[in-house]
Amino acid sequence: MSDDATAFSMLDPRIMDPDGEIVDRSGLSAEDVDEVVAVLEAMNEWRDTERSMSEASRRYMRLGDTDMRALRFLIAQERNGQASTPGSIAAHLGVTAAATTKLLDRLAAGGHVTRAPHPDDRRSTSIHVTAETRQSARASVGRSHARRFDAIAQLSSADRAAVLRFFRGLIDTAEWVQHDEE
């Protein structure tokens, strides 16, 4: 990374924390810090890119984030031969029964899902994704997922293990922050 690029990076601790009060840079060379900042910047770019792709998919399908999460769950359940109920959707999304009813009403009104008697429990309802919505999800979300899968598949096994350790380390950091705030 050039000095000009470093000077403008809001993720660079040499700029945001020049005295090292928060970010410990001891034992790291300037080149090491440049590499860490480059990874942070790439993560930031990916987050922005993924947010844009997600928003584009939601706009394409005219749905909100929770609606999309529900549809992904329903599609996965159907592919695995599992019947989905309002209760299973609520549990997956972590929302109330009332919120699930509103969600399903909205999805049904938009032509995304249908309700039918549950095949094994006559007291329950099963929820099914319409063929048109399944096709739209495949065209938008499915193709994006396939491209991400391909990018990861092209890495060596050792590189995938390093990426996995990296993400698990980030997750551990987030858990640490959550526990620290309690």
C-alpha positions as CSV (number, residue, x, y, z in Angstrom):
1,M,0.0,0.0,0.0
2,S,1.4,3.4,-0.9
3,D,1.8,6.2,1.6
4,D,-0.9,8.2,-0.2
5,A,-3.4,5.3,0.1
6,T,-2.5,4.7,3.8
7,A,-2.9,8.4,4.5
8,F,-6.6,8.3,3.5
9,S,-7.5,5.0,5.0
10,M,-10.0,5.4,7.9
11,L,-9.3,1.8,8.8
12,D,-5.6,2.4,9.4
13,P,-4.8,2.4,13.1
14,R,-1.8,4.6,12.4
15,I,-4.3,7.3,11.5
16,M,-7.2,6.5,13.8
17,D,-5.1,5.4,16.8
18,P,-1.7,6.9,16.3
19,D,-0.7,6.4,20.0
20,G,-1.7,2.8,20.0
21,E,-4.2,3.2,22.8
22,I,-6.7,0.8,21.3
23,V,-4.9,-1.2,18.6
24,D,-1.8,-3.0,19.6
25,R,0.7,-2.8,16.7
26,S,3.7,-3.9,18.7
27,G,5.7,-6.6,16.9
28,L,4.2,-5.6,13.5
29,S,6.3,-3.9,10.8
30,A,4.9,-1.1,8.7
31,E,4.5,-3.7,5.9
32,D,2.5,-6.0,8.3
33,V,0.2,-3.1,9.2
34,D,-0.2,-2.3,5.5
35,E,-1.3,-5.9,4.8
36,V,-3.8,-5.9,7.8
37,V,-5.3,-2.6,6.6
38,A,-5.6,-4.0,3.1
39,V,-7.6,-7.0,4.5
40,L,-9.8,-4.6,6.5
41,E,-10.4,-2.5,3.4
42,A,-11.2,-5.6,1.3
43,M,-13.7,-6.7,4.1
44,N,-15.3,-3.3,4.0
45,E,-15.6,-3.4,0.2
46,W,-17.1,-6.9,0.4
47,R,-19.6,-5.8,3.1
48,D,-20.7,-2.9,0.8
49,T,-20.8,-5.2,-2.2
50,E,-22.9,-7.8,-0.4
51,R,-25.2,-5.2,1.0
52,S,-25.7,-3.9,-2.6
53,M,-26.3,-7.3,-4.0
54,S,-28.8,-8.1,-1.2
55,E,-30.6,-4.9,-1.7
56,A,-30.7,-5.5,-5.5
57,S,-32.2,-9.0,-4.9
58,R,-34.8,-7.7,-2.5
59,R,-35.7,-4.9,-5.0
60,Y,-35.9,-7.5,-7.8
61,M,-38.2,-9.7,-5.8
62,R,-39.9,-6.7,-4.1
63,L,-39.2,-8.1,-0.7
64,G,-37.7,-7.0,2.6
65,D,-34.8,-8.7,4.4
66,T,-37.0,-10.9,6.7
67,D,-39.2,-11.9,3.7
68,M,-36.1,-13.0,1.9
69,R,-34.8,-14.9,4.9
70,A,-38.2,-16.7,5.2
71,L,-38.2,-17.6,1.5
72,R,-34.6,-19.0,1.7
73,F,-35.7,-21.1,4.7
74,L,-38.9,-22.3,2.9
75,I,-36.9,-23.2,-0.3
76,A,-34.3,-25.1,1.7
77,Q,-37.0,-27.0,3.6
78,E,-38.8,-27.9,0.4
79,R,-35.6,-29.1,-1.2
80,N,-35.0,-31.4,1.8
81,G,-38.5,-32.8,1.7
82,Q,-39.6,-31.0,4.9
83,A,-43.0,-29.3,5.3
84,S,-42.8,-25.8,6.7
85,T,-45.3,-24.5,9.2
86,P,-45.9,-21.0,10.5
87,G,-44.3,-22.2,13.7
88,S,-41.1,-23.5,12.0
89,I,-40.8,-20.2,10.2
90,A,-41.2,-18.2,13.4
91,A,-38.6,-20.4,15.1
92,H,-36.2,-20.0,12.2
93,L,-36.6,-16.2,12.1
94,G,-36.8,-15.7,15.8
95,V,-40.1,-13.8,15.5
96,T,-43.5,-14.0,17.2
97,A,-46.5,-15.9,15.8
98,A,-48.2,-12.6,15.1
99,A,-45.2,-11.3,13.2
100,T,-45.1,-14.6,11.2
101,T,-48.8,-14.3,10.4
102,K,-48.2,-10.8,9.0
103,L,-45.2,-12.0,7.1
104,L,-47.1,-14.9,5.5
105,D,-50.1,-12.6,4.7
106,R,-47.7,-10.2,2.9
107,L,-45.9,-13.0,1.1
108,A,-49.2,-14.7,0.0
109,A,-50.6,-11.3,-1.1
110,G,-47.5,-10.8,-3.2
111,G,-47.9,-14.3,-4.8
112,H,-44.7,-15.6,-3.2
113,V,-46.2,-18.4,-1.0
114,T,-49.3,-20.5,-0.8
115,R,-50.9,-22.1,2.3
116,A,-52.2,-25.7,2.3
117,P,-53.3,-28.2,4.9
118,H,-50.3,-29.9,6.5
119,P,-49.8,-33.4,4.9
120,D,-49.3,-35.0,8.3
121,D,-51.1,-32.8,10.8
122,R,-54.6,-31.7,9.9
123,R,-54.6,-29.0,12.6
124,S,-51.6,-27.3,11.0
125,T,-50.9,-25.4,7.8
126,S,-48.0,-26.0,5.5
127,I,-46.4,-23.1,3.6
128,H,-45.1,-23.5,0.0
129,V,-43.1,-21.2,-2.2
130,T,-44.7,-20.5,-5.6
131,A,-42.8,-21.7,-8.7
132,E,-42.4,-18.1,-9.9
133,T,-40.8,-17.0,-6.7
134,R,-38.6,-20.0,-6.6
135,Q,-37.4,-19.1,-10.1
136,S,-36.8,-15.5,-9.1
137,A,-34.8,-16.5,-6.1
138,R,-32.7,-18.9,-8.2
139,A,-32.0,-16.2,-10.7
140,S,-30.9,-13.6,-8.1
141,V,-29.8,-15.1,-4.8
142,G,-28.9,-18.6,-6.2
143,R,-26.6,-17.3,-8.9
144,S,-24.8,-15.0,-6.5
145,H,-24.3,-17.9,-4.1
146,A,-22.9,-20.0,-6.9
147,R,-20.3,-17.4,-7.8
148,R,-19.3,-17.1,-4.1
149,F,-19.0,-20.9,-3.9
150,D,-16.9,-20.9,-7.0
151,A,-14.5,-18.3,-5.6
152,I,-14.0,-20.3,-2.5
153,A,-13.7,-23.6,-4.3
154,Q,-10.8,-22.2,-6.3
155,L,-8.7,-21.8,-3.1
156,S,-6.5,-24.5,-2.0
157,S,-7.5,-26.6,1.0
158,A,-4.9,-24.8,3.1
159,D,-6.2,-21.4,2.0
160,R,-9.8,-22.3,2.8
161,A,-8.7,-23.4,6.2
162,A,-6.9,-20.1,6.7
163,V,-10.0,-18.2,5.6
164,L,-12.2,-20.3,8.0
165,R,-9.8,-19.5,10.9
166,F,-10.0,-15.9,10.0
167,F,-13.8,-15.7,10.0
168,R,-14.0,-17.7,13.2
169,G,-11.5,-15.3,14.8
170,L,-13.8,-12.4,13.7
171,I,-16.8,-14.2,15.1
172,D,-14.9,-14.7,18.4
173,T,-14.1,-11.0,18.5
174,A,-17.8,-10.1,18.0
175,E,-18.8,-12.4,20.8
176,W,-16.2,-10.8,23.0
177,V,-17.6,-7.4,22.3
178,Q,-21.1,-8.6,23.0
179,H,-20.1,-10.2,26.3
180,D,-18.0,-7.1,27.2
181,E,-21.1,-4.8,26.8
182,E,-23.3,-6.9,29.0
